[in-house]
Amino acid sequence: MCLVRMKQEGRTGKYMCRIIVHFMWEDVEQRGRVMGVNPYILKKNMMILTNNFYAAILGYDEGILSDDHGLAAALWRTFFNQKCEDPRQLELLVEYVRKQIQYLDSMNGEDLLLTGEVSWRPLVEKNPQSVLKPLSPVYNDEGL
């Protein structure tokens, strides 16, 4: 969802997408080393994870841009690994993704790029149709 939002910020946002993904993979590699995973196995599994990640991103992008059926299909394939026994869980997740995307869209892009701070709405709310305007961040410029 953050990548979808950042892509709306033009060239700077696309650069931020690359940075987010870069640091995500760096974190995965570091955690594998800390856990003592054999470097050969880690590299092999990283290639599998990379393929799965980009397939998931394509599916989510398509789902977010399409109707709720398309988003539900993407979430069912990727998030639930095609094993969702309770359709209400899938419905709840579709609703959550839609309201979170709507909320992220209401955030000031410049603030997101400068702070990197994203607030997440709760999974269940009394009024899921409401979009709360996020508070503007307070910048601490001391010492710069």
ZITASUL-V610704 format. One record per residue. N is the residue number from 0. D_LAST is the distance of its C-alpha to the last C-alpha in Angstrom with 2 decimals. Layout:
BEGIN
[[N:D_LAST] [N:D_LAST]]
END
This chain:
BEGIN
[[0:31.35] [1:27.64] [2:28.69] [3:31.01] [4:28.31] [5:25.79] [6:28.57] [7:28.71] [8:25.30] [9:26.74] [10:25.54] [11:22.02] [12:23.77] [13:26.27] [14:23.67] [15:22.11] [16:25.72] [17:26.08] [18:22.94] [19:24.21] [20:27.63] [21:26.46] [22:24.62] [23:27.64] [24:29.99] [25:27.88] [26:28.04] [27:31.80] [28:32.36] [29:30.49] [30:32.44] [31:35.65] [32:35.07] [33:34.26] [34:37.47] [35:39.39] [36:40.53] [37:42.45] [38:40.30] [39:43.16] [40:43.56] [41:39.82] [42:39.70] [43:42.86] [44:41.61] [45:38.23] [46:40.27] [47:42.21] [48:39.11] [49:37.56] [50:40.75] [51:40.91] [52:37.29] [53:37.74] [54:41.11] [55:39.64] [56:36.84] [57:39.52] [58:41.69] [59:39.02] [60:37.95] [61:41.62] [62:42.19] [63:39.32] [64:40.53] [65:44.16] [66:45.99] [67:45.98] [68:48.74] [69:46.64] [70:43.64] [71:46.05] [72:47.55] [73:44.19] [74:43.23] [75:46.74] [76:46.66] [77:43.23] [78:42.08] [79:45.58] [80:46.93] [81:49.99] [82:51.05] [83:50.35] [84:53.37] [85:52.30] [86:51.59] [87:49.97] [88:47.08] [89:46.61] [90:46.89] [91:44.28] [92:41.82] [93:42.49] [94:41.85] [95:38.61] [96:37.29] [97:38.29] [98:36.66] [99:33.44] [100:33.27] [101:33.98] [102:31.21] [103:28.64] [104:29.85] [105:29.12] [106:25.40] [107:22.96] [108:22.33] [109:18.89] [110:17.81] [111:19.56] [112:17.90] [113:14.31] [114:14.97] [115:18.04] [116:19.59] [117:23.29] [118:25.62] [119:29.24] [120:32.26] [121:35.03] [122:37.94] [123:40.46] [124:39.94] [125:42.42] [126:41.75] [127:40.60] [128:40.79] [129:38.04] [130:34.58] [131:32.11] [132:29.21] [133:26.05] [134:23.60] [135:20.43] [136:17.41] [137:15.04] [138:11.38] [139:9.02] [140:5.78] [141:5.58] [142:3.81] [143:0.00]]
END
